[in-house]
Amino acid sequence: MKILAAVLLFALCCCGCRQAARSTGDFADVKPDGLAEDALGAMLSAYPPAKTRLALLHPADDAFGAGLTEALRGNGYAVAEYAAPARAISRTDAPPPDGLEFAYILD
């Protein structure tokens, strides 16, 4: 019985570590239609379009990220999407992205 409890505890800990590995992106279980528009409104009030270049720091491979980048581009922002480096390098060795860095966490 103690062995079964230890195995279950270990399995739960591993599942938690698996979820913690991804720290940016969309974790919500809702449709992000209005959220992308709200985020766009905040960007419009803080940064002028057609004068601001944005650099996304992670892949926008979720519905919110795709909608946000499309909306930003549609309103005149230049958005550089994340491109994984060809080889593994540390963050300090990487060249700076071209534009104002931004990332999102949708929880």
The first five atom37 places (N, CA, C, CB, O) and aatype in JSON, in Angstrom:
{
  "aatype": [12, 11, 9, 10, 0, 0, 19, 10, 10, 13, 0, 10, 4, 4, 4, 7, 4, 1, 5, 0, 0, 1, 15, 16, 7, 3, 13, 0, 3, 19, 11, 14, 3, 7, 10, 0, 6, 3, 0, 10, 7, 0, 12, 10, 15, 0, 18, 14, 14, 0, 11, 16, 1, 10, 0, 10, 10, 8, 14, 0, 3, 3, 0, 13, 7, 0, 7, 10, 16, 6, 0, 10, 1, 7, 2, 7, 18, 0, 19, 0, 6, 18, 0, 0, 14, 0, 1, 0, 9, 15, 1, 16, 3, 0, 14, 14, 14, 3, 7, 10, 6, 13, 0, 18, 9, 10, 3],
  "atom_mask": [
    [1, 1, 1, 1, 1],
    [1, 1, 1, 1, 1],
    [1, 1, 1, 1, 1],
    [1, 1, 1, 1, 1],
    [1, 1, 1, 1, 1],
    [1, 1, 1, 1, 1],
    [1, 1, 1, 1, 1],
    [1, 1, 1, 1, 1],
    [1, 1, 1, 1, 1],
    [1, 1, 1, 1, 1],
    [1, 1, 1, 1, 1],
    [1, 1, 1, 1, 1],
    [1, 1, 1, 1, 1],
    [1, 1, 1, 1, 1],
    [1, 1, 1, 1, 1],
    [1, 1, 1, 0, 1],
    [1, 1, 1, 1, 1],
    [1, 1, 1, 1, 1],
    [1, 1, 1, 1, 1],
    [1, 1, 1, 1, 1],
    [1, 1, 1, 1, 1],
    [1, 1, 1, 1, 1],
    [1, 1, 1, 1, 1],
    [1, 1, 1, 1, 1],
    [1, 1, 1, 0, 1],
    [1, 1, 1, 1, 1],
    [1, 1, 1, 1, 1],
    [1, 1, 1, 1, 1],
    [1, 1, 1, 1, 1],
    [1, 1, 1, 1, 1],
    [1, 1, 1, 1, 1],
    [1, 1, 1, 1, 1],
    [1, 1, 1, 1, 1],
    [1, 1, 1, 0, 1],
    [1, 1, 1, 1, 1],
    [1, 1, 1, 1, 1],
    [1, 1, 1, 1, 1],
    [1, 1, 1, 1, 1],
    [1, 1, 1, 1, 1],
    [1, 1, 1, 1, 1],
    [1, 1, 1, 0, 1],
    [1, 1, 1, 1, 1],
    [1, 1, 1, 1, 1],
    [1, 1, 1, 1, 1],
    [1, 1, 1, 1, 1],
    [1, 1, 1, 1, 1],
    [1, 1, 1, 1, 1],
    [1, 1, 1, 1, 1],
    [1, 1, 1, 1, 1],
    [1, 1, 1, 1, 1],
    [1, 1, 1, 1, 1],
    [1, 1, 1, 1, 1],
    [1, 1, 1, 1, 1],
    [1, 1, 1, 1, 1],
    [1, 1, 1, 1, 1],
    [1, 1, 1, 1, 1],
    [1, 1, 1, 1, 1],
    [1, 1, 1, 1, 1],
    [1, 1, 1, 1, 1],
    [1, 1, 1, 1, 1],
    [1, 1, 1, 1, 1],
    [1, 1, 1, 1, 1],
    [1, 1, 1, 1, 1],
    [1, 1, 1, 1, 1],
    [1, 1, 1, 0, 1],
    [1, 1, 1, 1, 1],
    [1, 1, 1, 0, 1],
    [1, 1, 1, 1, 1],
    [1, 1, 1, 1, 1],
    [1, 1, 1, 1, 1],
    [1, 1, 1, 1, 1],
    [1, 1, 1, 1, 1],
    [1, 1, 1, 1, 1],
    [1, 1, 1, 0, 1],
    [1, 1, 1, 1, 1],
    [1, 1, 1, 0, 1],
    [1, 1, 1, 1, 1],
    [1, 1, 1, 1, 1],
    [1, 1, 1, 1, 1],
    [1, 1, 1, 1, 1],
    [1, 1, 1, 1, 1],
    [1, 1, 1, 1, 1],
    [1, 1, 1, 1, 1],
    [1, 1, 1, 1, 1],
    [1, 1, 1, 1, 1],
    [1, 1, 1, 1, 1],
    [1, 1, 1, 1, 1],
    [1, 1, 1, 1, 1],
    [1, 1, 1, 1, 1],
    [1, 1, 1, 1, 1],
    [1, 1, 1, 1, 1],
    [1, 1, 1, 1, 1],
    [1, 1, 1, 1, 1],
    [1, 1, 1, 1, 1],
    [1, 1, 1, 1, 1],
    [1, 1, 1, 1, 1],
    [1, 1, 1, 1, 1],
    [1, 1, 1, 1, 1],
    [1, 1, 1, 0, 1],
    [1, 1, 1, 1, 1],
    [1, 1, 1, 1, 1],
    [1, 1, 1, 1, 1],
    [1, 1, 1, 1, 1],
    [1, 1, 1, 1, 1],
    [1, 1, 1, 1, 1],
    [1, 1, 1, 1, 1],
    [1, 1, 1, 1, 1]
  ],
  "atom_positions": [
    [[0.82, -1.19, 0.0], [0.0, 0.0, 0.0], [0.87, 1.26, 0.0], [-0.94, -0.01, 1.21], [0.57, 2.23, -0.7]],
    [[1.96, 1.25, 0.79], [2.84, 2.4, 0.83], [3.54, 2.6, -0.51], [3.88, 2.25, 1.94], [3.8, 3.72, -0.93]],
    [[3.84, 1.5, -1.17], [4.5, 1.59, -2.48], [3.54, 2.21, -3.49], [4.97, 0.19, -2.97], [3.95, 3.05, -4.29]],
    [[2.27, 1.8, -3.47], [1.28, 2.37, -4.38], [1.11, 3.87, -4.13], [-0.07, 1.65, -4.22], [1.02, 4.65, -5.08]],
    [[1.07, 4.28, -2.87], [0.95, 5.69, -2.55], [2.17, 6.47, -3.03], [0.76, 5.88, -1.03], [2.02, 7.58, -3.53]],
    [[3.36, 5.9, -2.88], [4.59, 6.56, -3.34], [4.6, 6.7, -4.85], [5.82, 5.79, -2.86], [5.01, 7.73, -5.38]],
    [[4.16, 5.66, -5.55], [4.11, 5.7, -7.02], [3.11, 6.76, -7.49], [3.74, 4.32, -7.59], [3.4, 7.51, -8.43]],
    [[1.94, 6.83, -6.86], [0.95, 7.84, -7.23], [1.45, 9.25, -6.96], [-0.36, 7.6, -6.47], [1.24, 10.15, -7.77]],
    [[2.11, 9.45, -5.83], [2.68, 10.76, -5.52], [3.74, 11.17, -6.54], [3.28, 10.76, -4.11], [3.78, 12.31, -6.98]],
    [[4.59, 10.22, -6.91], [5.62, 10.48, -7.92], [4.98, 10.84, -9.26], [6.54, 9.26, -8.07], [5.44, 11.76, -9.93]],
    [[3.92, 10.12, -9.65], [3.25, 10.39, -10.92], [2.62, 11.78, -10.92], [2.17, 9.33, -11.19], [2.69, 12.49, -11.92]],
    [[2.01, 12.18, -9.81], [1.42, 13.51, -9.72], [2.49, 14.6, -9.8], [0.62, 13.66, -8.43], [2.28, 15.64, -10.42]],
    [[3.61, 14.36, -9.16], [4.71, 15.34, -9.22], [5.24, 15.49, -10.65], [5.85, 14.93, -8.28], [5.55, 16.59, -11.09]],
    [[5.33, 14.37, -11.35], [5.81, 14.43, -12.74], [4.83, 15.19, -13.62], [6.02, 13.01, -13.3], [5.24, 15.94, -14.5]],
    [[3.54, 15.0, -13.4], [2.53, 15.74, -14.18], [2.64, 17.23, -13.91], [1.11, 15.24, -13.84], [2.51, 18.04, -14.84]],
    [[2.88, 17.61, -12.67], [3.04, 19.02, -12.34], [4.27, 19.62, -13.0], [0.0, 0.0, 0.0], [4.22, 20.75, -13.47]],
    [[5.35, 18.88, -13.06], [6.57, 19.36, -13.72], [6.34, 19.51, -15.22], [7.74, 18.4, -13.47], [6.87, 20.44, -15.83]],
    [[5.57, 18.64, -15.79], [5.28, 18.7, -17.22], [4.52, 19.98, -17.55], [4.46, 17.46, -17.67], [4.8, 20.62, -18.57]],
    [[3.57, 20.35, -16.72], [2.8, 21.57, -16.95], [3.62, 22.82, -16.7], [1.57, 21.57, -16.07], [3.41, 23.83, -17.36]],
    [[4.55, 22.78, -15.76], [5.35, 23.95, -15.43], [6.4, 24.25, -16.49], [6.03, 23.75, -14.09], [6.93, 25.36, -16.51]],
    [[6.7, 23.32, -17.37], [7.74, 23.52, -18.37], [7.38, 24.63, -19.35], [8.01, 22.23, -19.12], [8.27, 25.32, -19.86]],
    [[6.11, 24.81, -19.64], [5.66, 25.84, -20.57], [5.2, 27.05, -19.76], [4.51, 25.32, -21.5], [4.2, 26.97, -19.05]],
    [[5.92, 28.15, -19.85], [5.61, 29.27, -18.98], [4.98, 30.47, -19.7], [6.84, 29.71, -18.3], [4.63, 31.45, -19.04]],
    [[4.83, 30.41, -21.0], [4.17, 31.49, -21.72], [3.16, 30.9, -22.68], [5.19, 32.38, -22.47], [3.26, 29.73, -23.05]],
    [[2.21, 31.7, -23.07], [1.23, 31.24, -24.04], [-0.18, 31.3, -23.5], [0.0, 0.0, 0.0], [-0.49, 32.11, -22.63]],
    [[-1.04, 30.44, -24.02], [-2.46, 30.44, -23.73], [-2.81, 29.19, -22.93], [-3.29, 30.51, -25.03], [-2.72, 28.07, -23.44]],
    [[-3.2, 29.37, -21.67], [-3.6, 28.25, -20.82], [-5.1, 28.26, -20.55], [-2.84, 28.29, -19.51], [-5.59, 27.41, -19.8]],
    [[-5.83, 29.17, -21.13], [-7.26, 29.31, -20.86], [-8.06, 28.32, -21.69], [-7.73, 30.74, -21.15], [-7.65, 27.92, -22.78]],
    [[-9.19, 27.93, -21.14], [-10.08, 27.02, -21.85], [-11.29, 27.76, -22.43], [-10.55, 25.91, -20.91], [-12.35, 27.17, -22.61]],
    [[-11.12, 29.04, -22.71], [-12.2, 29.85, -23.27], [-11.79, 30.33, -24.65], [-12.53, 31.05, -22.35], [-10.61, 30.32, -25.01]],
    [[-12.77, 30.75, -25.42], [-12.46, 31.31, -26.74], [-11.92, 32.72, -26.56], [-13.73, 31.31, -27.66], [-12.53, 33.53, -25.86]],
    [[-10.79, 33.02, -27.16], [-10.11, 34.3, -26.92], [-10.53, 35.44, -27.84], [-8.64, 34.11, -27.05], [-9.76, 36.39, -28.02]],
    [[-11.73, 35.38, -28.44], [-12.13, 36.4, -29.41], [-12.06, 37.81, -28.82], [-13.54, 36.11, -29.9], [-11.38, 38.67, -29.38]],
    [[-12.74, 38.05, -27.73], [-12.76, 39.38, -27.13], [-11.46, 39.74, -26.42], [0.0, 0.0, 0.0], [-11.11, 40.91, -26.3]],
    [[-10.75, 38.72, -25.95], [-9.5, 38.99, -25.23], [-8.44, 39.59, -26.15], [-8.98, 37.71, -24.6], [-7.7, 40.49, -25.73]],
    [[-8.36, 39.11, -27.36], [-7.38, 39.66, -28.3], [-7.72, 41.11, -28.63], [-7.32, 38.82, -29.6], [-6.83, 41.95, -28.78]],
    [[-9.01, 41.41, -28.74], [-9.42, 42.8, -29.01], [-9.09, 43.7, -27.82], [-10.93, 42.86, -29.31], [-8.67, 44.84, -28.01]],
    [[-9.29, 43.19, -26.6], [-8.94, 43.97, -25.41], [-7.43, 44.22, -25.34], [-9.42, 43.25, -24.13], [-6.99, 45.32, -25.01]],
    [[-6.65, 43.19, -25.65], [-5.19, 43.35, -25.65], [-4.76, 44.35, -26.71], [-4.5, 42.0, -25.88], [-3.84, 45.14, -26.49]],
    [[-5.41, 44.3, -27.87], [-5.12, 45.26, -28.93], [-5.43, 46.68, -28.46], [-5.91, 44.93, -30.2], [-4.65, 47.6, -28.72]],
    [[-6.55, 46.86, -27.79], [-6.9, 48.19, -27.28], [-5.86, 48.71, -26.31], [0.0, 0.0, 0.0], [-5.53, 49.9, -26.32]],
    [[-5.33, 47.84, -25.45], [-4.29, 48.25, -24.51], [-3.01, 48.62, -25.25], [-4.01, 47.12, -23.5], [-2.34, 49.59, -24.89]],
    [[-2.66, 47.87, -26.28], [-1.46, 48.19, -27.06], [-1.64, 49.51, -27.81], [-1.14, 47.05, -28.06], [-0.71, 50.31, -27.89]],
    [[-2.85, 49.73, -28.35], [-3.1, 50.98, -29.08], [-2.98, 52.19, -28.17], [-4.49, 50.94, -29.71], [-2.51, 53.24, -28.6]],
    [[-3.4, 52.06, -26.92], [-3.32, 53.19, -26.0], [-1.91, 53.42, -25.48], [-4.26, 52.98, -24.83], [-1.58, 54.54, -25.07]],
    [[-1.06, 52.4, -25.51], [0.29, 52.53, -24.96], [1.35, 52.81, -26.03], [0.66, 51.28, -24.2], [2.32, 53.53, -25.77]],
    [[1.18, 52.25, -27.22], [2.2, 52.35, -28.26], [1.55, 52.76, -29.58], [2.96, 50.99, -28.42], [0.56, 52.15, -29.99]],
    [[2.08, 53.77, -30.25], [1.47, 54.21, -31.51], [1.72, 53.21, -32.64], [2.02, 55.59, -31.9], [2.85, 52.76, -32.84]],
    [[0.66, 52.86, -33.39], [0.87, 51.98, -34.55], [1.66, 52.7, -35.64], [-0.49, 51.5, -35.11], [1.74, 53.93, -35.65]],
    [[2.22, 51.95, -36.53], [3.02, 52.44, -37.65], [4.34, 53.07, -37.19], [2.23, 53.45, -38.46], [5.15, 53.47, -38.03]],
    [[4.56, 53.16, -35.89], [5.83, 53.66, -35.36], [6.44, 52.67, -34.38], [5.63, 55.02, -34.68], [7.55, 52.89, -33.89]],
    [[5.72, 51.59, -34.1], [6.17, 50.63, -33.11], [6.39, 49.27, -33.75], [5.17, 50.52, -31.96], [5.51, 48.75, -34.43]],
    [[7.56, 48.72, -33.53], [7.87, 47.36, -33.97], [7.84, 46.46, -32.75], [9.26, 47.29, -34.7], [8.45, 46.78, -31.73]],
    [[7.14, 45.35, -32.85], [6.99, 44.42, -31.74], [7.69, 43.11, -32.06], [5.5, 44.18, -31.44], [7.67, 42.65, -33.2]],
    [[8.3, 42.5, -31.05], [8.98, 41.22, -31.22], [8.4, 40.23, -30.21], [10.52, 41.36, -31.03], [8.61, 40.39, -29.0]],
    [[7.69, 39.24, -30.68], [7.1, 38.22, -29.83], [8.19, 37.27, -29.35], [5.98, 37.45, -30.58], [8.99, 36.79, -30.15]],
    [[8.23, 36.99, -28.05], [9.31, 36.22, -27.45], [9.05, 34.72, -27.39], [9.57, 36.72, -26.09], [9.88, 33.97, -26.87]],
    [[7.92, 34.27, -27.9], [7.6, 32.84, -27.92], [6.67, 32.57, -29.09], [6.95, 32.37, -26.58], [6.08, 33.5, -29.63]],
    [[6.52, 31.32, -29.51], [5.64, 31.03, -30.64], [4.19, 31.39, -30.32], [5.74, 29.56, -31.02], [3.71, 31.15, -29.22]],
    [[3.51, 31.96, -31.28], [2.08, 32.28, -31.14], [1.29, 31.18, -31.81], [1.74, 33.68, -31.78], [0.58, 31.41, -32.79]],
    [[1.4, 29.97, -31.26], [0.78, 28.8, -31.88], [-0.58, 28.45, -31.26], [1.7, 27.62, -31.79], [-1.05, 27.32, -31.39]],
    [[-1.19, 29.4, -30.6], [-2.51, 29.18, -30.01], [-3.49, 30.19, -30.61], [-2.47, 29.31, -28.45], [-3.08, 31.11, -31.32]],
    [[-4.77, 30.02, -30.32], [-5.8, 30.87, -30.91], [-5.64, 32.33, -30.5], [-7.19, 30.37, -30.52], [-5.81, 33.23, -31.33]],
    [[-5.33, 32.58, -29.24], [-5.16, 33.96, -28.78], [-3.98, 34.62, -29.48], [-4.97, 34.0, -27.25], [-4.11, 35.74, -29.97]],
    [[-2.84, 33.96, -29.52], [-1.65, 34.52, -30.15], [-1.84, 34.81, -31.63], [0.0, 0.0, 0.0], [-1.42, 35.85, -32.13]],
    [[-2.48, 33.87, -32.32], [-2.74, 34.08, -33.75], [-3.68, 35.26, -33.97], [-3.33, 32.8, -34.38], [-3.47, 36.08, -34.86]],
    [[-4.73, 35.34, -33.14], [-5.67, 36.45, -33.27], [-5.03, 37.78, -32.91], [0.0, 0.0, 0.0], [-5.3, 38.79, -33.56]],
    [[-4.19, 37.79, -31.89], [-3.54, 39.03, -31.48], [-2.55, 39.51, -32.53], [-2.82, 38.84, -30.15], [-2.56, 40.7, -32.87]],
    [[-1.71, 38.64, -33.05], [-0.75, 39.08, -34.07], [-1.46, 39.56, -35.33], [0.23, 37.95, -34.42], [-1.03, 40.53, -35.96]],
    [[-2.54, 38.88, -35.7], [-3.31, 39.32, -36.88], [-3.93, 40.7, -36.64], [-4.42, 38.3, -37.22], [-3.89, 41.56, -37.51]],
    [[-4.49, 40.9, -35.44], [-5.11, 42.19, -35.12], [-4.06, 43.3, -35.03], [-5.88, 42.1, -33.8], [-4.31, 44.41, -35.5]],
    [[-2.91, 43.01, -34.46], [-1.85, 44.01, -34.38], [-1.39, 44.43, -35.77], [-0.67, 43.47, -33.57], [-1.23, 45.61, -36.05]],
    [[-1.17, 43.45, -36.63], [-0.73, 43.76, -38.0], [-1.82, 44.53, -38.76], [-0.38, 42.47, -38.75], [-1.51, 45.44, -39.53]],
    [[-3.06, 44.16, -38.54], [-4.17, 44.84, -39.21], [-4.31, 46.3, -38.78], [0.0, 0.0, 0.0], [-4.91, 47.1, -39.51]],
    [[-3.77, 46.65, -37.63], [-3.85, 48.02, -37.13], [-2.54, 48.78, -37.31], [-4.24, 48.03, -35.68], [-2.39, 49.87, -36.76]],
    [[-1.6, 48.24, -38.05], [-0.4, 48.99, -38.41], [0.86, 48.68, -37.64], [0.0, 0.0, 0.0], [1.86, 49.37, -37.81]],
    [[0.84, 47.66, -36.79], [2.06, 47.29, -36.07], [2.88, 46.31, -36.9], [1.71, 46.66, -34.7], [2.33, 45.46, -37.61]],
    [[4.19, 46.44, -36.81], [5.08, 45.45, -37.39], [5.37, 44.43, -36.29], [6.41, 46.11, -37.96], [5.91, 44.79, -35.24]],
    [[5.03, 43.18, -36.53], [5.19, 42.14, -35.52], [6.18, 41.1, -36.03], [3.83, 41.47, -35.16], [5.93, 40.44, -37.04]],
    [[7.31, 40.97, -35.33], [8.28, 39.93, -35.65], [7.93, 38.71, -34.8], [9.77, 40.41, -35.38], [7.98, 38.77, -33.57]],
    [[7.58, 37.62, -35.46], [7.22, 36.41, -34.73], [8.47, 35.69, -34.25], [6.37, 35.48, -35.6], [9.56, 35.88, -34.79]],
    [[8.3, 34.87, -33.24], [9.4, 34.13, -32.64], [9.99, 33.16, -33.65], [8.94, 33.39, -31.39], [9.27, 32.45, -34.34]],
    [[11.29, 33.15, -33.71], [12.01, 32.18, -34.53], [13.03, 31.49, -33.64], [12.7, 32.86, -35.77], [13.92, 32.13, -33.08]],
    [[12.9, 30.18, -33.51], [13.82, 29.43, -32.65], [15.22, 29.53, -33.22], [13.39, 27.94, -32.53], [15.4, 29.47, -34.44]],
    [[16.23, 29.68, -32.36], [17.6, 29.75, -32.85], [18.02, 28.44, -33.5], [18.56, 30.11, -31.72], [17.54, 27.37, -33.13]],
    [[18.91, 28.53, -34.47], [19.38, 27.35, -35.19], [20.14, 26.4, -34.28], [20.26, 27.75, -36.36], [20.12, 25.18, -34.49]],
    [[20.79, 26.93, -33.28], [21.51, 26.08, -32.32], [21.17, 26.58, -30.92], [23.06, 26.1, -32.57], [20.72, 27.71, -30.74]],
    [[21.4, 25.73, -29.97], [21.08, 26.09, -28.58], [22.08, 27.14, -28.08], [21.1, 24.84, -27.66], [23.28, 26.88, -28.0]],
    [[21.57, 28.3, -27.75], [22.4, 29.36, -27.18], [21.68, 29.93, -25.97], [22.7, 30.48, -28.23], [20.46, 29.82, -25.85]],
    [[22.43, 30.53, -25.1], [21.8, 31.11, -23.91], [21.15, 32.43, -24.29], [22.84, 31.31, -22.77], [21.46, 33.02, -25.33]],
    [[20.26, 32.88, -23.44], [19.53, 34.14, -23.68], [20.49, 35.32, -23.76], [18.5, 34.39, -22.57], [20.24, 36.27, -24.5]],
    [[21.59, 35.27, -23.02], [22.53, 36.39, -23.02], [23.37, 36.41, -24.29], [23.43, 36.32, -21.8], [23.87, 37.47, -24.68]],
    [[23.54, 35.26, -24.94], [24.33, 35.2, -26.17], [23.5, 35.49, -27.41], [24.97, 33.84, -26.3], [24.06, 35.77, -28.47]],
    [[22.19, 35.43, -27.29], [21.33, 35.63, -28.45], [21.32, 37.1, -28.86], [19.9, 35.15, -28.14], [21.39, 37.99, -28.01]],
    [[21.24, 37.37, -30.16], [21.13, 38.77, -30.59], [19.79, 39.32, -30.14], [21.29, 38.9, -32.13], [18.81, 38.58, -30.06]],
    [[19.72, 40.61, -29.84], [18.45, 41.19, -29.39], [17.42, 41.16, -30.52], [18.65, 42.64, -28.89], [17.77, 41.35, -31.68]],
    [[16.15, 40.92, -30.17], [15.12, 40.93, -31.21], [14.95, 42.33, -31.78], [13.78, 40.41, -30.66], [15.24, 43.33, -31.11]],
    [[14.47, 42.38, -33.0], [14.26, 43.66, -33.68], [12.89, 44.18, -33.3], [14.4, 43.51, -35.22], [11.9, 43.83, -33.94]],
    [[12.82, 45.02, -32.29], [11.56, 45.6, -31.87], [11.35, 45.51, -30.37], [0.0, 0.0, 0.0], [12.19, 44.98, -29.64]],
    [[10.24, 46.04, -29.93], [9.86, 46.02, -28.52], [9.44, 44.6, -28.15], [8.72, 47.05, -28.23], [8.49, 44.07, -28.71]],
    [[10.14, 44.0, -27.19], [9.86, 42.62, -26.81], [8.55, 42.53, -26.06], [11.01, 42.05, -25.96], [8.26, 43.36, -25.2]],
    [[7.74, 41.51, -26.38], [6.53, 41.26, -25.61], [6.2, 39.78, -25.62], [5.35, 42.06, -26.16], [6.54, 39.05, -26.55]],
    [[5.53, 39.35, -24.56], [5.08, 37.98, -24.4], [3.73, 38.04, -23.68], [6.12, 37.1, -23.61], [3.36, 39.09, -23.16]],
    [[3.02, 36.95, -23.65], [1.74, 36.91, -22.96], [1.58, 35.58, -22.25], [0.58, 37.15, -23.94], [2.14, 34.56, -22.64]],
    [[0.78, 35.63, -21.19], [0.33, 34.44, -20.49], [-1.17, 34.61, -20.31], [1.08, 34.24, -19.09], [-1.63, 35.54, -19.64]],
    [[-1.92, 33.74, -20.9], [-3.38, 33.79, -20.81], [-3.82, 32.61, -19.96], [-4.05, 33.75, -22.24], [-3.76, 31.46, -20.4]],
    [[-4.25, 32.9, -18.75], [-4.56, 31.83, -17.8], [-6.01, 31.86, -17.4], [-3.68, 31.93, -16.57], [-6.45, 31.03, -16.6]]
  ]
}
